[in-house]
Structures are given as C-alpha cells and as structure tokens.
Amino acid sequence: MGFTIGISRGIRDIRSGSRRRGRGSGGTAVAEYTGLWGWDVVPGARAAAGTCSCGRAGCRAPGAHPLDFAPEIPAGSPLDDVSEIWAEYPGAAMMLPVGRTFDVIEVAEPAGCHALARLERMGLPVGPVAATPDGRAQFFVAPGAAAALPELLYRMGWDDPAALDLHGLGPGTHITAPSSDRGGRGPVRWLRSPALDSAPRPPEARLVLGTLAYVVHRSQT
C-alpha cells in the first residue's frame, strides 16, 4: 500500500513539474525514470558521424556509454534536483545502470516481438521491453538473471546455451533508455512501456526465459 501511494504521489509531482517546465524538458523525462520506476539515471555520451562526444580517440562504444565526469542521478531524486543536474548536460543520452533494480535479457528484435506476443497471450508476467536502433530487444527482468542465465538455460534443456542469440546484461553495464539516441543510429523505443505493476519489480527470468529461448531457437533454424 505504501509503495503504491508513493508512486501515485510521484506521478502527481512529475506531472505538475511537466506543466511548470513544459513537456519537452529533458529533466522531466529523467525524473519519470527516477521518480516513477525507481531507476538510477546517468548522463550519457552521444555520437555524430561516428565520433563520440566523450572526446576519447578510439572510443569503443561511441554514443552508447555514460559520461565519465557526469554524476549519477539516484532513484527518488526530487524533480527540481533532476532538472538542475540534467541542464548541465544538454543533449546527453539517458543511460540506465543494469544489475540494480533489473537485469536485461537481450535478443534479436524480430524474435523479441514474437516472444512478447506469446508471453502476453499466455498471461505471463512481462516487464518493460525496449528496442534498440541496431535491432535488439531488451527484456527487463529481476536482478541476478545475467549471472544465472547459463545455468537456467541448461536446466530448461538447452545443452548449448551459447549457441542461442540470447544474452544477459547485468552489473557493470548500462543500457540507453528510450527515447535517447543510441550511437548516432536513432532513438531507442519501447516495445512494452513501463507500468506500475512490473517496472519497479520486473519478473524473475525463469518466467520469460523458456519462451524467449524457444522463439530464438526457432528463428535461428
């Protein structure tokens, strides 16, 4: 009950801030992630013509990594604080640290769309699902999934999990949040938007992994 009330108050606060600052405010978009869904956010680099705004020669992930000198904005930060910090990094991408409130299972987008439809038809719990401009679908699942993924797949009967185009992202990684640009290739978008019943507490990986693995396997044969 307390959690639901807190989220409801956060919605009212953020919507009020949107009216004061205008719907185009980057700070308001960040505050939706920190205030509504309980996700930390880090200002990220952006890329243009293959060159990363971080300024490092030979950057390994142009436009797809946090800025080293930027502060992390923790979940629950007040809207005014978020707006003030974000204003110092105009044009920055919104990056979400993985491995805290969620891990990510990543597959090819066509397989991800097919699997998402199957999961929804079966009435299984599904968290947010993002799609990147390079054709990947990212399923948000409970923390710990990335480390446990090989064992979970093996227990489900997949003798060679490495052969599947299915990968776990966990602690130490970041993903680009919708609708930020990723690597100069275009914006990340939601295939399934965050919702109150799943975003703060995404499902355990085992609840979606069987369907994901099956669809990915079928798409590779």
Disulfide bonds with the S-S distance in Angstrom:
none
